[in-house]
Amino acid sequence: MKTKIFILLSAFILLIGCAVNSSAAEKIVMKIDDPVMQVDGQDMNIDNDGTTPVIINGRTMLPVRAIAEALGLNIVWNESDRTVTITAENDKEENAQPEKTTNKKILVAYYSAQNHTKGAAEAIADELKADTFVITPKEPYTEADLDWRDDNSRVNAEHDAPDTRHIELESSSPENFADYDVVFVGYPIWWGSASWVIDDFIKNNDFTGKTVIPFCTSQASGLGESGKELEEMAGTGNWLEGKRFSESFDEKEVRQWASSLKID
Ligand SMILES: Cc1cc2nc3c(=O)[nH]c(=O)nc-3n(C[C@H](O)[C@H](O)[C@H](O)COP(=O)(O)O)c2cc1C
């Protein structure tokens, strides 16, 4: 678990003055005792643990990791000497090509029924100069198939009878899969879990030696156990915690997350 580091409000104002990264948020609003902050007008959880800003002995303390990350700053906590180091990269020229931050070969594999996850996947791939692989069911889902409010829809039938959930894919093995060091796996959340459309992709590939990073989009649910469930299903690979984005995500947030991963 990440260590909680708080910062004094007055120090934060100084910090804002030195936030120079071009992908940085311009406005962050936090409320005492509220685990949700607003970043450029969009609600985001401060972290996954429900951390909130607090007032201690009359001093306003803000969780610095969330602030630093929103501002595009790097923050490192060193347990042994109990120091926090915050660094800012100098702004890159407008229109400059995004730098490739790693020599690792990266694949962004995703399924997207209604194009939300597709948007996030394409932003990650563009940010990291990664290849993409679209997980495509042989029998695509129509809008009617996806209507979870209709008791008789395809998704409801599959949800109610897990035995029928085996979805055949156009292809479950990307070309040269063995060459990739890092694999992002993207999916929509269906009933709190990863859409089962990606199951064959997960089961039919060997992730040994690869870093695997799940990400998803949803209306309201979090990542939940979806990453862990996929890790178990795969049985191989070094799976990282992953990230959930709202279906109405801000592309800047996705790019910022992808570039913050420092895949080395
Ligand atoms: C069958 C189905 C089940 C869903 N279940 C959930 C859910 O449990 N929680 C949630 O927040 N959103 C749920 N949603 C909304 C989707 O997760 C959300 O719209 C997502 O961004 C869709 O991604 P896509 O456009 O890439 O398919 C569901 C959508 C569908 C079609």
The ligand as an SDF file (V2000), in Angstrom:
LIG
                    3D

 31 33  0  0  0  0  0  0  0  0999 V2000
  -23.8140   -5.2830  -20.1020 C   0  0  0  0  0  0  0  0  0  0  0  0
  -23.2920   -4.0620  -19.4230 C   0  0  0  0  0  0  0  0  0  0  0  0
  -23.0580   -4.0760  -18.0550 C   0  0  0  0  0  0  0  0  0  0  0  0
  -22.5390   -2.9480  -17.4180 C   0  0  0  0  0  0  0  0  0  0  0  0
  -22.2810   -3.0010  -16.0810 N   0  0  0  0  0  0  0  0  0  0  0  0
  -21.7500   -1.9050  -15.4770 C   0  0  0  0  0  0  0  0  0  0  0  0
  -21.4290   -1.9420  -14.0960 C   0  0  0  0  0  0  0  0  0  0  0  0
  -21.5950   -2.9540  -13.4000 O   0  0  0  0  0  0  0  0  0  0  0  0
  -20.9150   -0.8260  -13.5330 N   0  0  0  0  0  0  0  0  0  0  0  0
  -20.7080    0.3210  -14.2670 C   0  0  0  0  0  0  0  0  0  0  0  0
  -20.2460    1.2920  -13.6990 O   0  0  0  0  0  0  0  0  0  0  0  0
  -20.9640    0.3720  -15.5790 N   0  0  0  0  0  0  0  0  0  0  0  0
  -21.4720   -0.7190  -16.1990 C   0  0  0  0  0  0  0  0  0  0  0  0
  -21.7370   -0.6620  -17.5480 N   0  0  0  0  0  0  0  0  0  0  0  0
  -21.3500    0.5430  -18.3050 C   0  0  0  0  0  0  0  0  0  0  0  0
  -20.0090    0.3060  -19.0340 C   0  0  0  0  0  0  0  0  0  0  0  0
  -19.0350   -0.2590  -18.1730 O   0  0  0  0  0  0  0  0  0  0  0  0
  -19.4310    1.6090  -19.5670 C   0  0  0  0  0  0  0  0  0  0  0  0
  -20.3770    2.2500  -20.3790 O   0  0  0  0  0  0  0  0  0  0  0  0
  -18.1480    1.3650  -20.3320 C   0  0  0  0  0  0  0  0  0  0  0  0
  -17.4500    2.5830  -20.4830 O   0  0  0  0  0  0  0  0  0  0  0  0
  -18.4040    0.7700  -21.6980 C   0  0  0  0  0  0  0  0  0  0  0  0
  -17.1730    0.6020  -22.3560 O   0  0  0  0  0  0  0  0  0  0  0  0
  -17.1010    0.2990  -23.9170 P   0  0  0  0  0  0  0  0  0  0  0  0
  -17.7860    1.4570  -24.6310 O   0  0  0  0  0  0  0  0  0  0  0  0
  -15.6760    0.2390  -24.2420 O   0  0  0  0  0  0  0  0  0  0  0  0
  -17.8320   -0.9840  -24.1810 O   0  0  0  0  0  0  0  0  0  0  0  0
  -22.2710   -1.7710  -18.1890 C   0  0  0  0  0  0  0  0  0  0  0  0
  -22.5300   -1.7610  -19.5590 C   0  0  0  0  0  0  0  0  0  0  0  0
  -23.0350   -2.8900  -20.1860 C   0  0  0  0  0  0  0  0  0  0  0  0
  -23.2800   -2.8690  -21.6710 C   0  0  0  0  0  0  0  0  0  0  0  0
  1  2  1  0
  2  3  1  0
  2 30  2  0
  3  4  2  0
  4  5  1  0
  4 28  1  0
  5  6  2  0
  6  7  1  0
  6 13  1  0
  7  8  2  0
  7  9  1  0
  9 10  1  0
 10 11  2  0
 10 12  1  0
 12 13  2  0
 13 14  1  0
 14 15  1  0
 14 28  1  0
 15 16  1  0
 16 17  1  0
 16 18  1  0
 18 19  1  0
 18 20  1  0
 20 21  1  0
 20 22  1  0
 22 23  1  0
 23 24  1  0
 24 25  2  0
 24 26  1  0
 24 27  1  0
 28 29  2  0
 29 30  1  0
 30 31  1  0
M  END
$$$$
